[in-house]
Amino acid sequence: MKKIFLTIIAAVAMVSMVSSCNKPDDPNKDPKDEPKDEPKEAVVIDGAFADWAALKDVAVAEIGETSAYPGLLTLKATADESNIYVYFEYELQEEGEDGALQTSAPFEIFVNSDGNPATGGASWLWSEIGYEYMLECETGFLGENNTVRDMDDMNIYLFDGVDGVDAWGEGGHLTQQEVTSFCESAGAIKNGIATVEVSFLRSVVNANKAGSCTLGIVAYNGGWGTTGVLPQGAAAGEVALMEVALP
Ligand SMILES: [Ca+2]
C-alpha cells in the first residue's frame, strides 16, 4: 500500500513538472506576428507569372493574325478587393532605318473605371472607351541590359474634359493626379519579348464599387510612334476596351 502511494506521489510530481514547462504563452512571440485575416492578393507582382496562369477569373485579349500595331501580343487583367492587375507581353519592335530594336517603350493604360462608355474621354484607339483615368509610363518599361525596370515613376491622369471628346481634341483635358505609391511593377525579357505585370490601387482610379470596368493598353517606341494596341481588331479603333470584373 505504501509503495502504491509513493508511486502516485511520483506520478503527480511528474505531471506538475510537465505542466509547469508547458506555458500557455511564449513570451518571445510578438502578437503582431500573428497571421491576420487580410485577403490574399490575386497576383503577386514579382516578375514570376505562374499565378496568372492559375487565375480562374481573368480577362484576356490577344493580337489577331493581321494587325496594324503588332507589338502587343497578349493583354490580361484581373482584380481583387484592393487592386487591378494588368499583364502584357510585348515583342520589341525595330526602330529607325538600321533595324535596331527600340530602346525605349513608353505605354499607357486607359481605364473606363465606371464601366460606362458614355462618360469620359474618347480615343482613336478603340471604338468604345469613355475612360476616366489614364496611367502613363513615360520612361517606359525597358531597363538597362535587357531588363524590365521598376516603374515607380508612373503617372496617373484624370480625364476631366467634355464627355466623348479626345483628350487632345477641342474640349478635351487631362489633369495629372497627385498620388504616389499607387502601383507596383515587375517583368522580364526573353528572346525579344517582354513580359510585364503591373498593379494599381482601385481607389486611385475611383473603381471602388463591385461590378466591372473596362481597360486597354497602348505601347509606343522611343519616338512615341504607336507600336502596340490591345484589345485590337485588324486596325486600331475597331473594337471596344476589355471588360474586367471587379469583386
Ligand atoms: Ca466612363
Residues whose N, C-alpha, C, O or C-beta is under 5 A from the ligand:
A	BS01	CA	N112 S113 D114 G115 N116 P117 T119 G120 I129 G130 Y131 E132
